[in-house]
């Protein structure tokens, strides 16, 4: 399409602000000049999509102002997308075919918003122009009678997709032209779901392994803490403290450790967790975050059980000998 700075100013400015506004990329005037150079080389343009009036009716349900369907079918008005540049509505675009060099003018009647669903649209091949122009078949024939479809997209009724897909797959096997390719969203969704499940199994396995290693290290620390205090505990027992009292003391100490670990997990642990939750969607935009309430509760229960159970158990198995023998062993 010919370069038209007046009608496309909001689109050009938006592209510059989004992609080229840093000082290293040059000024806005430099960006405009680069687009003019592309236009001079016939490398500035966008894609044109021929759609029927059902597409326009769907647009009218969610957008305004409403499009005159009769005017659209006659090739007098078009739709463009995506963006918030509603100031282009009412302006006239001049479109030029790359193959026939024919030109035709058409008025913009509506703009797809950024949050609208438009399965047909692809990005334009030039930054700084409209992403797509949606016209009627009559207008496309006027611009290029020999236009060929870039791709065909079919929406099926609920429950009919498997039948349609099998027929298209059978048709695809009869076509030897390597430029033709058939894709099914349901198959792509199934493959994607399978990949997600595989990654979930792998990451879950690694997470469980790391948790087990951490728990074993924690148990080892608790056991070592009791073993290093066996002389101290033997002395307490020698001066009149009963094993039942020592057992109770170790339970209280384990409770303190459990409270400290719970506080650390719910504060520092949650800060790290939410930090990861914010970072991951930037890497994988399909990722969603669900707070692992059940996992946190299980971890807290296991940590509390270890803190309360390990010290008394270690002391019980280490205190079978008499106090004198234990003090003698500690001295050695």
Secondary structure in CASP SS format (residue, H / E / C, confidence):
PFRMAT SS
TARGET T0000
AUTHOR 0000-0000-0000
METHOD secondary structure of the structure
MODEL  1
X C 1.00
X C 1.00
X C 1.00
X C 1.00
X C 1.00
X C 1.00
X C 1.00
X C 1.00
X H 1.00
X H 1.00
X H 1.00
X H 1.00
X H 1.00
X H 1.00
X H 1.00
X H 1.00
X H 1.00
X H 1.00
X H 1.00
X C 1.00
X C 1.00
X C 1.00
X H 1.00
X H 1.00
X H 1.00
X C 1.00
X C 1.00
X H 1.00
X H 1.00
X H 1.00
X H 1.00
X H 1.00
X H 1.00
X H 1.00
X H 1.00
X H 1.00
X H 1.00
X H 1.00
X H 1.00
X H 1.00
X C 1.00
X C 1.00
X C 1.00
X C 1.00
X C 1.00
X C 1.00
X C 1.00
X E 1.00
X E 1.00
X E 1.00
X C 1.00
X C 1.00
X H 1.00
X H 1.00
X H 1.00
X H 1.00
X H 1.00
X H 1.00
X H 1.00
X H 1.00
X H 1.00
X H 1.00
X C 1.00
X C 1.00
X C 1.00
X C 1.00
X C 1.00
X C 1.00
X H 1.00
X H 1.00
X H 1.00
X H 1.00
X H 1.00
X C 1.00
X C 1.00
X C 1.00
X E 1.00
X E 1.00
X E 1.00
X E 1.00
X E 1.00
X C 1.00
X C 1.00
X C 1.00
X C 1.00
X H 1.00
X H 1.00
X H 1.00
X C 1.00
X C 1.00
X C 1.00
X E 1.00
X E 1.00
X E 1.00
X E 1.00
X E 1.00
X C 1.00
X C 1.00
X C 1.00
X C 1.00
X C 1.00
X C 1.00
X E 1.00
X E 1.00
X E 1.00
X E 1.00
X E 1.00
X E 1.00
X E 1.00
X E 1.00
X E 1.00
X C 1.00
X C 1.00
X C 1.00
X C 1.00
X C 1.00
X C 1.00
X C 1.00
X C 1.00
X C 1.00
X C 1.00
X C 1.00
X C 1.00
X C 1.00
X C 1.00
X C 1.00
X C 1.00
X C 1.00
X C 1.00
X C 1.00
X C 1.00
X E 1.00
X E 1.00
X E 1.00
X E 1.00
X C 1.00
X H 1.00
X H 1.00
X H 1.00
X H 1.00
X H 1.00
X H 1.00
X H 1.00
X C 1.00
X C 1.00
X C 1.00
X C 1.00
X C 1.00
X C 1.00
X C 1.00
X C 1.00
X C 1.00
X C 1.00
X C 1.00
X C 1.00
X C 1.00
X C 1.00
X C 1.00
X C 1.00
X C 1.00
X H 1.00
X H 1.00
X H 1.00
X H 1.00
X H 1.00
X H 1.00
X H 1.00
X H 1.00
X H 1.00
X H 1.00
X H 1.00
X H 1.00
X H 1.00
X C 1.00
X C 1.00
X C 1.00
X C 1.00
X C 1.00
X C 1.00
X C 1.00
X C 1.00
X C 1.00
X C 1.00
X C 1.00
X H 1.00
X H 1.00
X H 1.00
X H 1.00
X H 1.00
X H 1.00
X H 1.00
X H 1.00
X H 1.00
X H 1.00
X H 1.00
X H 1.00
X H 1.00
X H 1.00
X H 1.00
X H 1.00
X H 1.00
X H 1.00
X H 1.00
X H 1.00
X H 1.00
X H 1.00
X H 1.00
X H 1.00
X H 1.00
X H 1.00
X H 1.00
X H 1.00
X H 1.00
X H 1.00
X H 1.00
X H 1.00
X H 1.00
X H 1.00
X H 1.00
X H 1.00
X H 1.00
X H 1.00
X H 1.00
X H 1.00
X H 1.00
X H 1.00
X H 1.00
X C 1.00
X C 1.00
X H 1.00
X H 1.00
X H 1.00
X H 1.00
X H 1.00
X H 1.00
X H 1.00
X H 1.00
X H 1.00
X C 1.00
X C 1.00
X C 1.00
X C 1.00
X H 1.00
X H 1.00
X H 1.00
X H 1.00
X H 1.00
X H 1.00
X H 1.00
X H 1.00
X H 1.00
X H 1.00
X H 1.00
X H 1.00
X H 1.00
X H 1.00
X H 1.00
X H 1.00
X H 1.00
X H 1.00
X H 1.00
X H 1.00
X H 1.00
X H 1.00
X H 1.00
X H 1.00
X H 1.00
X H 1.00
X H 1.00
X H 1.00
X H 1.00
X H 1.00
X H 1.00
X H 1.00
X H 1.00
X H 1.00
X H 1.00
X H 1.00
X H 1.00
X H 1.00
X H 1.00
X H 1.00
X H 1.00
X C 1.00
X C 1.00
X C 1.00
X C 1.00
X C 1.00
X C 1.00
X C 1.00
X C 1.00
X C 1.00
X H 1.00
X H 1.00
X H 1.00
X H 1.00
X H 1.00
X H 1.00
X H 1.00
X H 1.00
X H 1.00
X H 1.00
X H 1.00
X H 1.00
X H 1.00
X H 1.00
X H 1.00
X H 1.00
X H 1.00
X H 1.00
X H 1.00
X H 1.00
X H 1.00
X H 1.00
X H 1.00
X H 1.00
X H 1.00
X H 1.00
X C 1.00
X C 1.00
X C 1.00
X C 1.00
X H 1.00
X H 1.00
X H 1.00
X H 1.00
X H 1.00
X H 1.00
X H 1.00
X H 1.00
X H 1.00
X C 1.00
END
